[in-house]
Amino acid sequence: MAGITDEFMKEMRAKTKHYCVVILRHGPNWNKTGAEHVIWEHGRRNFALRRDGLLSIICPISDGSDISGVGVFNGSINDVTKIMDDDPGVKEGFFVYEVHDTRSFPGDCLP
């Protein structure tokens, strides 16, 4: 692994931008009848948010935990909260969520 200088770290840190991380968990209605259709529409909405540049990274979680997914949004906490409050899965109680402010480097992506 190559060495990283303090100067490089300072230069890179100055390039960070604020994003929001959303942690989506199973809600109180997770096992309710009709969940599949609502969750499908939640997924469709995620694709639209991704297409529009608002949801940069989508990570569904299927490890058996109560976490349903993680997403990285390109927006403020207020904007992301409004987006999530309007999510069909959240509205129906299939999901609950947390929003956290974070920083990262514009252009970062999954390999």
Secondary structure, 3 states (H helix, E strand, C coil): CCCCCHHHHHHHHCCCEEEEEEEEEECCCCCCCCHHHHHHHHHHHHHHHHHCCCEEEEEECCCCCCEEEEEEECCCHHHHHHHHHCCHHHHCCCEEEEEEEEEECCCCCCC
